[in-house]
C-alpha cells in the first residue's frame, strides 16, 4: 500500500485543502495522511476566517507520521507563515522525503490571502530546494519570480527561474489564461519543456483545482510514476473533475473528485 501525506490547511467547505487532497488520494488508490497547518472557515463564497496552527503543532503531526507510518510522497499546500514553512522544511529534510510536491497556495478563489507576504522568502529559501515538483498558477509564479507572465515565453522564463531556486521540476499552469479556449501547462525539468493542453471549461466551479491537481501528482509519484507520467495523469484527473460539475454552493463551487474514476470504470 502506497502512502501520501498532505501538509496543508483545512477547508470547511470540503472543496480545497486537506479535504480535496485526501479525496484525491483515495480516488487514486493511495492511503492518505494529513498534518494540518491551519483551520479555515470557508465556503464557496470565500474565506471567512483563518486560524493557523502553531509551528510545534505542525511539527508534531509530521513526526507522528515519520516515526511510525512513513510516506511515499508529500505535498504541501497552505502553509500560511514563515514559522510554519521553516518547521515543515526541517521535518521533510530530517526524514529525507524525496517526493515532495509544493503547491504554493497564496490566494483563495474569493481573493483572501492564504500566505503572509513575509513568508514568500521563507518558501523560496527553505522549502523549494527540497521540492521534486512545484505547481504554481500564473499569479503565484509571478509572485515567486517577480516577472509579469503574459506569453508562452514568459511562462518558460518563470519556470527556469523557479528551477534555479532548487526545484527539480516546475509546472507552470495556464488556468488563468482566460483569453484562450485552451489551458496550456508547461513542465520544465531543467533541460526540456513538456506541454500539456486541455480544453477550457466555461465554469465558475473551480474551487480547489490547484489542490486537487497537485494531490494527484503526489499520489502518482507515491505509486512510482515519473514526474511526466504523474503530471499527465493529474491533468486527466483534474479535467474530468472540472467537466463533470457538481453545482454545489452559491459561489465558486468545488470540483468533482470521483469523476475521473467513473470515466475509467466506464471505459473498462
Residue pairs with C-beta under 8 A, 6 or more apart in sequence:
1 31
2 30
2 31
2 72
2 73
2 222
2 223
2 224
3 30
3 31
3 32
3 33
3 69
3 70
3 71
3 72
3 73
3 222
4 25
4 30
4 31
4 32
4 33
4 71
4 72
4 73
4 74
4 75
4 215
4 218
4 219
4 222
5 32
5 33
5 34
5 35
5 62
5 65
5 71
5 73
5 74
5 75
6 18
6 21
6 22
6 25
6 32
6 33
6 34
6 35
6 74
6 75
6 76
6 77
6 215
6 218
7 34
7 35
7 37
7 58
7 62
7 74
7 75
7 76
7 77
7 79
7 88
8 17
8 18
8 21
8 34
8 36
8 37
8 75
8 76
8 77
8 78
8 79
8 103
8 105
8 211
9 17
9 18
9 36
9 37
9 38
9 39
9 40
9 50
9 77
9 78
9 80
9 105
9 114
10 17
10 18
10 19
10 36
10 38
10 39
10 40
11 17
11 18
11 19
11 20
11 40
11 42
11 208
12 39
12 40
12 41
12 42
12 43
13 42
13 43
13 44
13 207
13 249
13 254
14 20
14 254
15 44
15 207
15 208
15 248
15 253
15 254
15 255
16 42
16 108
16 109
16 207
16 208
16 210
16 211
16 212
16 254
17 40
17 42
17 77
17 78
17 208
17 211
18 34
18 36
18 77
20 208
20 211
20 212
20 215
20 254
20 255
20 257
21 32
21 34
21 75
21 77
21 211
21 212
21 215
21 218
22 32
22 34
23 212
23 257
23 258
24 211
24 212
24 215
24 216
24 219
24 237
24 257
25 31
25 32
25 215
25 218
25 219
26 32
27 237
27 257
27 258
27 260
27 261
28 216
28 219
28 220
28 223
28 233
28 237
29 219
29 223
30 72
30 73
30 219
30 222
30 223
33 65
33 69
33 71
34 61
35 58
35 61
35 62
35 65
36 53
36 57
36 58
36 61
37 52
37 53
37 58
37 77
37 78
37 79
37 80
37 84
37 88
38 50
38 51
38 52
38 53
38 78
38 80
39 50
39 51
39 53
40 47
40 48
40 49
40 50
40 51
40 78
41 47
41 48
41 49
41 50
41 51
42 48
42 108
43 249
43 251
44 207
44 248
44 249
44 250
44 251
44 252
44 253
44 254
45 110
45 249
45 250
45 251
46 108
46 109
46 110
46 111
46 112
46 251
47 108
47 110
47 112
47 114
50 80
50 112
50 114
52 80
52 81
52 84
53 84
55 83
55 84
55 86
55 87
56 87
58 84
58 87
58 88
59 87
59 88
59 90
59 91
62 88
62 91
62 92
62 95
63 91
65 71
66 91
66 94
66 95
70 95
71 97
71 222
72 99
72 221
72 222
72 223
73 97
73 99
73 100
73 101
73 218
73 219
73 221
73 222
74 92
74 97
74 99
74 100
74 101
74 218
75 100
75 101
75 102
75 103
75 214
75 215
75 217
75 218
76 88
76 100
76 101
76 102
76 103
76 127
77 103
77 105
77 211
77 214
78 105
78 114
78 115
79 85
79 88
79 105
79 115
79 119
79 123
79 127
80 114
80 115
80 116
80 119
81 115
81 116
81 118
81 119
82 116
82 118
82 119
82 121
82 122
84 119
85 119
85 122
85 123
85 126
85 127
86 122
86 126
88 127
89 126
89 127
89 130
90 126
92 100
92 127
92 130
93 130
98 132
99 132
99 218
99 221
99 222
100 130
100 131
100 132
100 133
101 131
101 132
101 133
101 134
101 135
101 214
101 217
101 218
101 221
102 123
102 127
102 128
102 131
102 133
102 134
102 135
102 167
102 214
103 134
103 135
103 136
103 210
103 211
103 213
103 214
104 115
104 123
104 134
104 135
104 136
104 140
104 144
105 114
105 115
105 140
105 210
105 211
106 113
106 114
106 115
106 139
106 140
106 143
107 113
107 114
107 115
107 139
107 140
108 114
109 206
109 207
109 251
109 252
110 251
110 252
115 123
120 143
120 144
123 144
124 144
124 165
128 134
128 162
128 165
128 166
128 167
129 165
129 166
129 167
130 166
131 166
131 167
131 168
132 167
132 168
132 169
132 221
132 227
133 167
133 168
133 169
133 170
133 171
133 214
133 217
133 221
133 227
133 230
133 231
134 162
134 167
134 169
134 170
134 171
135 171
135 173
135 210
135 213
135 214
135 217
136 144
136 158
136 162
136 170
136 171
136 172
136 173
137 173
137 175
137 176
137 210
138 149
138 155
138 172
138 173
138 174
138 175
138 176
138 177
139 176
141 149
141 155
141 158
141 159
141 162
141 172
142 148
142 149
142 158
144 158
144 161
144 162
144 165
145 157
145 158
145 161
145 162
147 154
147 157
147 158
147 161
148 154
149 155
149 158
149 172
152 184
152 186
155 172
155 174
155 186
156 172
156 186
156 188
156 193
158 170
158 172
159 170
159 172
159 186
159 188
159 193
160 188
162 170
162 172
163 169
163 170
163 188
163 190
168 189
168 190
168 227
169 187
169 188
169 189
169 190
169 227
170 186
170 187
170 188
171 185
171 186
171 187
171 188
171 217
171 231
172 185
172 186
172 188
173 183
173 185
173 210
173 213
174 180
174 183
174 184
174 185
174 186
175 183
175 206
175 209
177 183
177 184
178 200
180 200
181 199
181 200
182 197
182 198
182 199
182 200
183 197
183 198
183 199
183 200
184 195
184 196
184 197
185 195
185 196
185 197
185 231
185 235
186 193
186 194
186 195
186 196
187 193
187 194
187 195
187 196
187 227
187 228
187 231
188 194
189 227
194 228
194 231
196 231
196 232
196 235
198 235
198 239
199 239
201 242
201 243
203 242
203 245
204 251
204 252
204 253
205 242
205 245
205 246
205 247
205 248
205 252
205 253
205 254
205 255
206 242
206 252
206 255
207 251
207 252
207 253
207 254
207 255
208 254
208 255
209 238
209 241
209 242
209 255
212 237
212 238
212 241
212 255
212 257
213 234
213 235
213 237
213 238
214 234
216 230
216 233
216 234
216 237
216 238
217 227
217 230
217 231
217 233
217 234
218 230
220 229
220 230
220 233
220 234
221 227
221 230
225 233
236 260
237 260
238 255
240 256
240 259
240 260
240 263
241 255
241 256
241 257
241 259
241 260
242 255
242 256
243 259
244 256
244 259
244 262
245 253
245 256
246 253
246 254
246 255
246 256
247 253
248 254
